[in-house]
Amino acid sequence: MLVCYLQMLDTPEEKIRFEQIYLKYRGLMYHVADRILHNRQDAEDTVHNAFLQIIKHFKKFQDTRLEDLTPQIVVLTKNEAISFLRKKKNEAPLEDGESLADASEAILDYQALVDSFTRLPQTYRAVMEMKLLLGYSDGEIAAKLGLTKTAVSTRINRGRLLLRNIVEQEGFLREA
């Protein structure tokens, strides 16, 4: 399948970069999709659609460090899985022009928010990715990282506070 994706890219640099992304994240993407869909074939289809989206918007993925792409790729895969569920249930709502404009503005805000998330120290970012993006419990995170549940909870709380400070500095949170 990788060969098919690579044929959609233009330059050798893009192909090398995409191959790095593909090899690093395909397992994680499948895991995320399978946790939502609970169906092997549907998860594979979702991962395929997510890779097509990465190719479609490749410039966004090209300039970010490979290690810092995790939040973007997980959210992209989750969104594809949710879209897949909606299509499967024939519940996809029709959108008008105004909501499309709102969506494009939200994408820009989303990218800035993801960039804010990547500025967290790795200690906090790792546990927050596992908790918020991958849906692991504190116990699962503790087992995977060799920490206590208390340490995981502490890191999540401190990471949330740091992320909130970063987001406030970026101007995402408006005064109520």
Backbone as a printed PyTorch tensor [residue, N CA C, xyz], in Angstrom:
tensor([[[  0.8110,  -1.1880,   0.0000],
         [  0.0000,   0.0000,   0.0000],
         [  0.8590,   1.2580,   0.0000]],

        [[  2.0010,   1.1790,   0.6700],
         [  2.8980,   2.3180,   0.7410],
         [  3.2800,   2.7940,  -0.6610]],

        [[  3.5190,   1.8810,  -1.5770],
         [  3.9120,   2.2370,  -2.9440],
         [  2.8260,   3.0820,  -3.6060]],

        [[  1.5640,   2.7330,  -3.3870],
         [  0.4520,   3.5050,  -3.9650],
         [  0.4500,   4.9290,  -3.4300]],

        [[  0.6650,   5.0720,  -2.1140],
         [  0.6940,   6.4060,  -1.5220],
         [  1.8590,   7.2180,  -2.0830]],

        [[  3.0170,   6.5920,  -2.1950],
         [  4.2050,   7.3040,  -2.6640],
         [  4.0360,   7.8130,  -4.0900]],

        [[  3.2540,   7.1100,  -4.8940],
         [  3.0200,   7.5500,  -6.2700],
         [  2.2030,   8.8370,  -6.3250]],

        [[  1.5110,   9.1660,  -5.2450],
         [  0.6950,  10.3790,  -5.2120],
         [  1.5100,  11.6180,  -4.8550]],

        [[  2.7530,  11.4340,  -4.4700],
         [  3.6110,  12.5480,  -4.0740],
         [  4.5570,  12.9020,  -5.2150]],

        [[  5.0060,  14.1520,  -5.2140],
         [  5.7750,  14.6620,  -6.3390],
         [  7.2830,  14.4790,  -6.2040]],

        [[  7.8450,  14.9870,  -5.1300],
         [  9.3000,  15.0300,  -5.0310],
         [  9.8510,  13.8510,  -4.2280]],

        [[ 11.1110,  13.5260,  -4.4470],
         [ 11.7320,  12.4580,  -3.6490],
         [ 11.7450,  12.7920,  -2.1460]],

        [[ 11.8970,  14.0770,  -1.8090],
         [ 11.8960,  14.4870,  -0.4040],
         [ 10.5390,  14.2030,   0.2330]],

        [[  9.4540,  14.5140,  -0.5110],
         [  8.1090,  14.2470,  -0.0020],
         [  7.9050,  12.7490,   0.1970]],

        [[  8.4080,  11.9650,  -0.7170],
         [  8.2490,  10.5160,  -0.6170],
         [  8.9910,   9.9570,   0.5910]],

        [[ 10.1980,  10.4510,   0.8290],
         [ 10.9770,  10.0050,   1.9870],
         [ 10.2690,  10.3960,   3.2680]],

        [[  9.7910,  11.6380,   3.3370],
         [  9.0980,  12.1270,   4.5320],
         [  7.8140,  11.3250,   4.7850]],

        [[  7.0450,  11.0810,   3.7270],
         [  5.8090,  10.3280,   3.8900],
         [  6.1030,   8.9040,   4.3640]],

        [[  7.1350,   8.2930,   3.8140],
         [  7.4860,   6.9400,   4.2350],
         [  7.8460,   6.9030,   5.7190]],

        [[  8.5360,   7.9350,   6.1970],
         [  8.8620,   8.0210,   7.6210],
         [  7.5820,   8.1010,   8.4600]],

        [[  6.6510,   8.9550,   8.0220],
         [  5.3800,   9.1040,   8.7330],
         [  4.6130,   7.7850,   8.7130]],

        [[  4.5630,   7.1660,   7.5630],
         [  3.8270,   5.9140,   7.3970],
         [  4.3800,   4.8270,   8.3200]],

        [[  5.6800,   4.6480,   8.3130],
         [  6.2890,   3.5920,   9.1090],
         [  6.1550,   3.8500,  10.6060]],

        [[  6.2530,   5.1080,  11.0080],
         [  6.1720,   5.4420,  12.4360],
         [  4.7430,   5.3640,  12.9630]],

        [[  3.7490,   5.7730,  12.1730],
         [  2.4130,   5.9830,  12.7190],
         [  1.3290,   5.0070,  12.2710]],

        [[  1.5960,   4.1220,  11.3350],
         [  0.5190,   3.2570,  10.8440],
         [ -0.0570,   2.3660,  11.9400]],

        [[  0.7690,   1.8390,  12.8160],
         [  0.2800,   0.9990,  13.9110],
         [ -0.5690,   1.7770,  14.8970]],

        [[ -0.1040,   2.9500,  15.2580],
         [ -0.8610,   3.8090,  16.1690],
         [ -2.1990,   4.1980,  15.5490]],

        [[ -2.1860,   4.5420,  14.2810],
         [ -3.4150,   4.9410,  13.5870],
         [ -4.4140,   3.7850,  13.5830]],

        [[ -3.9270,   2.5890,  13.3200],
         [ -4.8180,   1.4320,  13.3260],
         [ -5.3960,   1.2130,  14.7240]],

        [[ -4.5740,   1.3440,  15.7320],
         [ -5.0230,   1.1740,  17.1180],
         [ -6.1230,   2.1790,  17.4580]],

        [[ -5.9170,   3.4400,  17.1010],
         [ -6.9080,   4.4830,  17.3730],
         [ -8.2180,   4.1750,  16.6530]],

        [[ -8.1350,   3.8410,  15.3810],
         [ -9.3370,   3.5530,  14.5940],
         [-10.0650,   2.3200,  15.1230]],

        [[ -9.3240,   1.3040,  15.4870],
         [ -9.9410,   0.0640,  15.9720],
         [-10.6380,   0.2590,  17.3160]],

        [[-10.0820,   1.1240,  18.1690],
         [-10.7270,   1.4060,  19.4620],
         [-12.0670,   2.0930,  19.2680]],

        [[-12.2250,   2.8310,  18.1980],
         [-13.4800,   3.5300,  17.9330],
         [-14.4510,   2.6380,  17.1710]],

        [[-13.9500,   1.9380,  16.1750],
         [-14.8200,   1.1950,  15.2590],
         [-15.0690,  -0.2580,  15.6650]],

        [[-14.1490,  -0.8580,  16.3840],
         [-14.2700,  -2.2530,  16.8230],
         [-14.4970,  -3.2050,  15.6440]],

        [[-13.8560,  -2.9060,  14.5320],
         [-13.9860,  -3.7300,  13.3420],
         [-12.6910,  -3.6020,  12.5580]],

        [[-12.0290,  -4.7160,  12.3120],
         [-10.7190,  -4.7140,  11.6660],
         [-10.7540,  -4.0560,  10.2880]],

        [[-11.6900,  -4.4640,   9.4550],
         [-11.7660,  -3.9360,   8.0900],
         [-12.0920,  -2.4440,   8.0850]],

        [[-13.0330,  -2.0330,   8.9390],
         [-13.3820,  -0.6170,   9.0170],
         [-12.1940,   0.2140,   9.5000]],

        [[-11.4410,  -0.3260,  10.4500],
         [-10.2550,   0.3780,  10.9500],
         [ -9.2090,   0.5250,   9.8420]],

        [[ -9.0170,  -0.5110,   9.0540],
         [ -8.0700,  -0.4350,   7.9420],
         [ -8.5190,   0.6050,   6.9150]],

        [[ -9.8180,   0.6320,   6.6110],
         [-10.3440,   1.6310,   5.6800],
         [-10.1410,   3.0460,   6.2200]],

        [[-10.3550,   3.1950,   7.5070],
         [-10.1860,   4.5020,   8.1370],
         [ -8.7320,   4.9540,   8.0770]],

        [[ -7.8190,   4.0510,   8.3560],
         [ -6.3950,   4.3920,   8.2890],
         [ -6.0240,   4.7790,   6.8570]],

        [[ -6.5410,   4.0650,   5.8990],
         [ -6.3050,   4.4020,   4.4940],
         [ -6.7910,   5.8210,   4.2020]],

        [[ -8.0110,   6.1380,   4.6360],
         [ -8.5670,   7.4800,   4.4160],
         [ -7.7300,   8.5390,   5.1240]],

        [[ -7.2310,   8.2180,   6.3090],
         [ -6.3940,   9.1600,   7.0470],
         [ -5.0820,   9.4230,   6.2970]],

        [[ -4.4920,   8.3870,   5.7340],
         [ -3.2670,   8.5910,   4.9520],
         [ -3.5500,   9.4280,   3.7000]],

        [[ -4.6970,   9.2400,   3.1030],
         [ -5.0600,  10.0770,   1.9550],
         [ -5.1980,  11.5420,   2.3670]],

        [[ -5.7340,  11.7790,   3.5550],
         [ -5.8360,  13.1490,   4.0650],
         [ -4.4510,  13.7380,   4.3360]],

        [[ -3.5530,  12.9100,   4.8480],
         [ -2.1850,  13.3810,   5.0790],
         [ -1.5550,  13.7990,   3.7550]],

        [[ -1.7480,  12.9970,   2.7280],
         [ -1.2020,  13.3430,   1.4150],
         [ -1.8490,  14.6110,   0.8820]],

        [[ -3.1550,  14.7280,   1.0460],
         [ -3.8880,  15.8980,   0.5510],
         [ -3.3820,  17.1820,   1.2110]],

        [[ -3.0410,  17.1060,   2.4790],
         [ -2.5810,  18.2830,   3.2370],
         [ -1.1250,  18.0960,   3.6760]],

        [[ -0.3100,  17.5940,   2.7780],
         [  1.0340,  17.1760,   3.1390],
         [  1.9140,  18.3140,   3.6310]],

        [[  1.7030,  19.5080,   3.1510],
         [  2.5310,  20.6470,   3.5770],
         [  2.4600,  20.8480,   5.0910]],

        [[  1.2940,  20.5690,   5.6960],
         [  1.1340,  20.7200,   7.1470],
         [  1.9740,  19.7130,   7.9120]],

        [[  2.2560,  18.5810,   7.2960],
         [  2.9840,  17.5120,   7.9700],
         [  4.4710,  17.5320,   7.6390]],

        [[  4.8290,  18.2510,   6.6200],
         [  6.1950,  18.2190,   6.1160],
         [  7.1640,  18.9740,   7.0100]],

        [[  6.7070,  20.0870,   7.6010],
         [  7.6280,  20.9510,   8.3220],
         [  7.6830,  20.6830,   9.8210]],

        [[  6.8630,  19.7690,  10.3110],
         [  6.8400,  19.4500,  11.7380],
         [  7.7330,  18.2470,  12.0000]],

        [[  8.4400,  18.2920,  13.1200],
         [  9.2900,  17.1490,  13.4810],
         [  8.4390,  15.8860,  13.5690]],

        [[  9.0070,  14.7820,  13.1600],
         [  8.2900,  13.5020,  13.1220],
         [  7.6940,  13.1600,  14.4890]],

        [[  8.4490,  13.3800,  15.5570],
         [  7.9910,  13.0420,  16.9050],
         [  6.8320,  13.9310,  17.3480]],

        [[  6.7210,  15.1290,  16.7910],
         [  5.6940,  16.0740,  17.2020],
         [  4.3860,  15.9230,  16.4260]],

        [[  4.3290,  14.9870,  15.5110],
         [  3.1200,  14.7930,  14.7070],
         [  2.0530,  13.9430,  15.3970]],

        [[  2.3980,  13.3110,  16.4960],
         [  1.4680,  12.3770,  17.1460],
         [  0.0890,  12.9790,  17.3920]],

        [[ -0.0330,  14.1640,  18.0170],
         [ -1.3800,  14.6870,  18.2690],
         [ -2.1710,  14.9040,  16.9840]],

        [[ -1.5300,  15.4630,  15.9700],
         [ -2.2240,  15.7100,  14.7070],
         [ -2.7080,  14.4160,  14.0740]],

        [[ -1.8500,  13.4270,  14.0580],
         [ -2.1920,  12.1690,  13.4000],
         [ -3.2720,  11.4280,  14.1670]],

        [[ -3.2000,  11.4540,  15.4880],
         [ -4.2370,  10.7880,  16.2860],
         [ -5.5840,  11.4620,  16.0850]],

        [[ -5.6110,  12.7870,  16.1280],
         [ -6.8770,  13.5110,  15.9390],
         [ -7.4120,  13.2840,  14.5270]],

        [[ -6.5430,  13.3220,  13.5420],
         [ -6.9580,  13.0720,  12.1620],
         [ -7.5810,  11.6790,  12.0400]],

        [[ -6.9490,  10.6920,  12.6380],
         [ -7.4620,   9.3210,  12.5750],
         [ -8.7840,   9.2020,  13.3140]],

        [[ -8.8930,   9.8290,  14.4850],
         [-10.1650,   9.8180,  15.2220],
         [-11.2690,  10.4480,  14.3830]],

        [[-10.9720,  11.5750,  13.7740],
         [-11.9740,  12.2590,  12.9420],
         [-12.3980,  11.3880,  11.7630]],

        [[-11.4540,  10.7190,  11.1530],
         [-11.7850,   9.8250,  10.0410],
         [-12.6530,   8.6620,  10.5140]],

        [[-12.3510,   8.1350,  11.6920],
         [-13.1530,   7.0300,  12.2320],
         [-14.5760,   7.4880,  12.5400]],

        [[-14.7030,   8.6650,  13.1100],
         [-16.0330,   9.1990,  13.4090],
         [-16.7990,   9.4750,  12.1170]],

        [[-16.1260,  10.0230,  11.1340],
         [-16.7610,  10.2420,   9.8290],
         [-17.2000,   8.9230,   9.2140]],

        [[-16.3720,   7.9190,   9.3710],
         [-16.7050,   6.5950,   8.8480],
         [-17.9790,   6.0700,   9.5110]],

        [[-18.0690,   6.2320,  10.8380],
         [-19.2740,   5.8010,  11.5540],
         [-20.5140,   6.5450,  11.0560]],

        [[-20.3720,   7.8460,  10.8570],
         [-21.5100,   8.6430,  10.3830],
         [-21.9630,   8.1880,   9.0050]],

        [[-21.0090,   7.9600,   8.1270],
         [-21.3550,   7.5010,   6.7810],
         [-22.0290,   6.1410,   6.8400]],

        [[-21.5250,   5.3050,   7.7090],
         [-22.0740,   3.9610,   7.8350],
         [-23.5160,   4.0050,   8.3400]],

        [[-23.8210,   4.9620,   9.1900],
         [-25.1690,   5.1010,   9.7380],
         [-26.0480,   6.0270,   8.9000]],

        [[-25.4930,   6.5350,   7.8040],
         [-26.2180,   7.4720,   6.9440],
         [-26.7340,   8.6780,   7.7180]],

        [[-25.9230,   9.1600,   8.6500],
         [-26.3110,  10.3130,   9.4450],
         [-25.4500,  11.5330,   9.1550]],

        [[-24.7720,  11.5450,   8.0460],
         [-23.9130,  12.6760,   7.7280],
         [-24.7720,  13.8860,   7.4050]],

        [[-24.6810,  14.9620,   8.2200],
         [-25.5080,  16.1470,   7.9720],
         [-25.0070,  16.9360,   6.7660]],

        [[-25.9290,  17.5720,   6.0760],
         [-25.5630,  18.4540,   4.9770],
         [-25.0990,  19.7750,   5.5510]],

        [[-24.0890,  20.3710,   4.9240],
         [-23.5520,  21.6230,   5.4210],
         [-23.8340,  22.7340,   4.4220]],

        [[-24.0660,  23.9180,   4.9420],
         [-24.2300,  25.0630,   4.0580],
         [-22.9110,  25.8310,   3.9850]],

        [[-22.8660,  26.8570,   3.1690],
         [-21.6390,  27.6060,   2.9580],
         [-21.0990,  28.2420,   4.2190]],

        [[-21.9920,  28.7190,   5.0950],
         [-21.5530,  29.3840,   6.3080],
         [-20.8350,  28.4210,   7.2470]],

        [[-21.3530,  27.2190,   7.3970],
         [-20.7080,  26.2580,   8.2830],
         [-19.3720,  25.7890,   7.7020]],

        [[-19.2520,  25.7710,   6.3770],
         [-17.9670,  25.4270,   5.7620],
         [-16.9300,  26.4990,   6.0620]],

        [[-17.3350,  27.7650,   6.0550],
         [-16.4130,  28.8490,   6.3850],
         [-15.9780,  28.7410,   7.8410]],

        [[-16.9240,  28.4210,   8.7300],
         [-16.5880,  28.2310,  10.1370],
         [-15.6130,  27.0750,  10.2990]],

        [[-15.8230,  26.0100,   9.5430],
         [-14.9530,  24.8370,   9.6330],
         [-13.5340,  25.1810,   9.1970]],

        [[-13.3740,  25.9560,   8.1300],
         [-12.0320,  26.3020,   7.6720],
         [-11.3190,  27.1840,   8.6930]],

        [[-12.0610,  28.0610,   9.3620],
         [-11.4690,  28.8770,  10.4240],
         [-11.0680,  27.9990,  11.6050]],

        [[-11.8960,  27.0180,  11.9140],
         [-11.6000,  26.1030,  13.0150],
         [-10.3450,  25.2920,  12.7340]],

        [[-10.0960,  24.9460,  11.4620],
         [ -8.9040,  24.1750,  11.1080],
         [ -7.6490,  24.9780,  11.4170]],

        [[ -7.6730,  26.2740,  11.1290],
         [ -6.5170,  27.1160,  11.4380],
         [ -6.2950,  27.1810,  12.9380]],

        [[ -7.4010,  27.3570,  13.7150],
         [ -7.3000,  27.3650,  15.1670],
         [ -6.8070,  26.0170,  15.6710]],

        [[ -7.2740,  24.9500,  15.0640],
         [ -6.8780,  23.6040,  15.4630],
         [ -5.3720,  23.4340,  15.2900]],

        [[ -4.8420,  23.8760,  14.1570],
         [ -3.4120,  23.7320,  13.9030],
         [ -2.6070,  24.4960,  14.9510]],

        [[ -3.0630,  25.6900,  15.2850],
         [ -2.3690,  26.4710,  16.3080],
         [ -2.4650,  25.7810,  17.6670]],

        [[ -3.6150,  25.1800,  17.9500],
         [ -3.7840,  24.4710,  19.2150],
         [ -2.8720,  23.2510,  19.2770]],

        [[ -2.7720,  22.5190,  18.1680],
         [ -1.8690,  21.3600,  18.1310],
         [ -0.4330,  21.8250,  18.3290]],

        [[ -0.0650,  22.9350,  17.7210],
         [  1.2860,  23.4680,  17.9070],
         [  1.5310,  23.8040,  19.3750]],

        [[  0.5040,  24.3220,  20.0560],
         [  0.6210,  24.6150,  21.4860],
         [  0.8550,  23.3390,  22.2760]],

        [[  0.1550,  22.2920,  21.9190],
         [  0.2880,  21.0000,  22.6030],
         [  1.7020,  20.4590,  22.4590]],

        [[  2.2990,  20.6570,  21.3080],
         [  3.6420,  20.1220,  21.0720],
         [  4.7140,  20.8800,  21.8490]],

        [[  4.3740,  22.0480,  22.3970],
         [  5.3450,  22.8060,  23.1900],
         [  5.4030,  22.3520,  24.6470]],

        [[  4.5490,  21.4240,  25.0230],
         [  4.6210,  20.8750,  26.3800],
         [  5.9050,  20.0630,  26.5320]],

        [[  6.4650,  20.0450,  27.7350],
         [  7.6150,  19.1590,  27.9680],
         [  7.2170,  17.7100,  27.7080]],

        [[  8.1440,  16.9220,  27.1990],
         [  7.8640,  15.5370,  26.8170],
         [  7.2720,  14.7310,  27.9770]],

        [[  7.7120,  15.0010,  29.1950],
         [  7.2150,  14.2780,  30.3690],
         [  5.6980,  14.3750,  30.4710]],

        [[  5.1760,  15.5730,  30.2830],
         [  3.7350,  15.7870,  30.3980],
         [  3.0140,  15.4270,  29.0920]],

        [[  3.6430,  15.7430,  27.9880],
         [  3.0040,  15.4900,  26.6990],
         [  2.7350,  14.0020,  26.4840]],

        [[  3.6730,  13.1650,  26.8710],
         [  3.5120,  11.7160,  26.6600],
         [  2.2910,  11.1820,  27.3870]],

        [[  2.1400,  11.5330,  28.6770],
         [  0.9850,  11.0080,  29.4210],
         [ -0.3140,  11.6360,  28.9350]],

        [[ -0.2600,  12.9010,  28.5350],
         [ -1.4830,  13.5550,  28.0510],
         [ -1.9240,  12.9860,  26.7000]],

        [[ -0.9780,  12.6690,  25.8360],
         [ -1.3230,  12.0340,  24.5670],
         [ -1.9980,  10.6940,  24.8090]],

        [[ -1.4230,   9.9250,  25.7280],
         [ -1.9890,   8.6090,  26.0040],
         [ -3.3780,   8.7220,  26.6370]],

        [[ -3.5700,   9.7070,  27.4950],
         [ -4.8460,   9.8720,  28.1960],
         [ -5.8950,  10.5200,  27.2920]],

        [[ -5.5670,  11.6600,  26.7310],
         [ -6.5650,  12.4530,  26.0150],
         [ -6.7680,  12.0160,  24.5740]],

        [[ -5.7030,  11.6130,  23.9190],
         [ -5.8220,  11.2780,  22.5060],
         [ -6.0460,   9.7870,  22.2640]],

        [[ -5.3860,   8.9600,  23.0570],
         [ -5.4970,   7.5220,  22.8320],
         [ -6.5280,   6.8580,  23.7320]],

        [[ -6.9750,   7.5740,  24.7720],
         [ -8.0340,   7.0610,  25.6230],
         [ -7.5980,   6.0190,  26.6340]],

        [[ -6.3130,   5.9660,  26.9630],
         [ -5.8450,   5.0130,  27.9620],
         [ -6.2670,   5.4640,  29.3580]],

        [[ -6.4800,   4.5060,  30.2510],
         [ -6.7650,   4.8250,  31.6520],
         [ -5.4420,   5.1530,  32.3420]],

        [[ -5.5390,   5.7430,  33.5320],
         [ -4.3230,   6.0560,  34.2900],
         [ -3.5280,   4.7890,  34.5750]],

        [[ -4.2290,   3.7010,  34.8840],
         [ -3.5590,   2.4320,  35.1590],
         [ -2.8100,   1.8940,  33.9480]],

        [[ -3.4310,   2.0020,  32.7640],
         [ -2.7710,   1.5410,  31.5430],
         [ -1.5330,   2.3740,  31.2370]],

        [[ -1.6590,   3.6890,  31.4380],
         [ -0.5180,   4.5800,  31.2030],
         [  0.6070,   4.2390,  32.1700]],

        [[  0.2450,   4.0440,  33.4420],
         [  1.2490,   3.7060,  34.4550],
         [  1.9850,   2.4250,  34.0830]],

        [[  1.2470,   1.4250,  33.6320],
         [  1.8740,   0.1550,  33.2600],
         [  2.8010,   0.3210,  32.0620]],

        [[  2.3710,   1.0910,  31.0630],
         [  3.1770,   1.2600,  29.8500],
         [  4.4440,   2.0810,  30.1000]],

        [[  4.3390,   3.0760,  31.0040],
         [  5.4800,   3.9630,  31.2360],
         [  6.2860,   3.5950,  32.4790]],

        [[  5.8400,   2.5770,  33.2250],
         [  6.5650,   2.1820,  34.4210],
         [  6.4450,   3.1970,  35.5410]],

        [[  5.2810,   3.8240,  35.6600],
         [  5.0400,   4.8240,  36.6960],
         [  3.9300,   4.3400,  37.6190]],

        [[  3.7320,   5.0560,  38.7140],
         [  2.5770,   4.7710,  39.5600],
         [  1.3780,   5.5380,  39.0190]],

        [[  0.1840,   5.0980,  39.4050],
         [ -1.0260,   5.8060,  38.9750],
         [ -1.0310,   7.2370,  39.5080]],

        [[ -0.5160,   7.4260,  40.7020],
         [ -0.4380,   8.7700,  41.2860],
         [  0.4670,   9.6680,  40.4520]],

        [[  1.5990,   9.1310,  40.0230],
         [  2.5250,   9.9130,  39.1940],
         [  1.8650,  10.2840,  37.8650]],

        [[  1.1170,   9.3520,  37.2910],
         [  0.4220,   9.6300,  36.0310],
         [ -0.6040,  10.7450,  36.2330]],

        [[ -1.4110,  10.6370,  37.2870],
         [ -2.4210,  11.6580,  37.5710],
         [ -1.7760,  13.0220,  37.7810]],

        [[ -0.6750,  13.0490,  38.5040],
         [  0.0380,  14.3010,  38.7560],
         [  0.5460,  14.9100,  37.4540]],

        [[  1.1410,  14.0830,  36.6050],
         [  1.6600,  14.5840,  35.3240],
         [  0.5280,  15.0950,  34.4340]],

        [[ -0.5970,  14.4070,  34.4400],
         [ -1.7400,  14.8540,  33.6300],
         [ -2.2390,  16.2050,  34.1350]],

        [[ -2.3870,  16.3320,  35.4510],
         [ -2.8620,  17.6030,  36.0030],
         [ -1.8900,  18.7440,  35.7310]],

        [[ -0.6090,  18.4940,  35.9130],
         [  0.3960,  19.5330,  35.6480],
         [  0.4600,  19.8530,  34.1520]],

        [[  0.3430,  18.8310,  33.3270],
         [  0.3400,  19.0530,  31.8790],
         [ -0.8440,  19.8860,  31.4360]],

        [[ -2.0080,  19.6160,  32.0130],
         [ -3.2120,  20.4150,  31.6920],
         [ -3.0120,  21.8690,  32.0750]],

        [[ -2.4230,  22.0980,  33.2600],
         [ -2.1690,  23.4760,  33.6920],
         [ -1.1970,  24.1790,  32.7510]],

        [[ -0.1210,  23.4780,  32.3910],
         [  0.8420,  24.0660,  31.4540],
         [  0.1980,  24.3500,  30.1020]],

        [[ -0.6050,  23.3970,  29.6020],
         [ -1.2750,  23.5910,  28.3210],
         [ -2.2410,  24.7720,  28.4000]],

        [[ -2.9450,  24.8760,  29.5070],
         [ -3.8640,  26.0020,  29.6890],
         [ -3.1040,  27.3330,  29.6440]],

        [[ -1.9390,  27.3880,  30.3140],
         [ -1.1280,  28.6140,  30.2800],
         [ -0.6670,  28.9390,  28.8620]],

        [[ -0.2160,  27.9190,  28.1430],
         [  0.2330,  28.1320,  26.7640],
         [ -0.9250,  28.6320,  25.9030]],

        [[ -2.0770,  27.9990,  26.0530],
         [ -3.2480,  28.3560,  25.2630],
         [ -3.7140,  29.7770,  25.6000]],

        [[ -3.6760,  30.1360,  26.8760],
         [ -4.0620,  31.4940,  27.2620],
         [ -3.0970,  32.5150,  26.6630]],

        [[ -1.8120,  32.2010,  26.6630],
         [ -0.8240,  33.1070,  26.0840],
         [ -1.0260,  33.2660,  24.5800]],

        [[ -1.4890,  32.1890,  23.9330],
         [ -1.7440,  32.2230,  22.4810],
         [ -3.0470,  32.9310,  22.1600]],

        [[ -3.8880,  33.1750,  23.1770],
         [ -5.1310,  33.8930,  22.9390],
         [ -6.2990,  33.0200,  22.5370]],

        [[ -6.2330,  31.7100,  22.7850],
         [ -7.3560,  30.8450,  22.4440],
         [ -8.5090,  31.0080,  23.4060]],

        [[ -8.1880,  31.1930,  24.6820],
         [ -9.2330,  31.3220,  25.6830],
         [ -9.6020,  32.7890,  25.8360]],

        [[-10.8610,  33.0860,  25.6430],
         [-11.3300,  34.4560,  25.7620],
         [-11.9620,  34.6300,  27.1270]],

        [[-11.9040,  35.8390,  27.6290],
         [-12.5210,  36.1400,  28.9120],
         [-14.0310,  35.9880,  28.7910]],

        [[-14.6520,  35.3660,  29.7810],
         [-16.1000,  35.1430,  29.7510],
         [-16.8470,  36.3620,  30.2340]]])
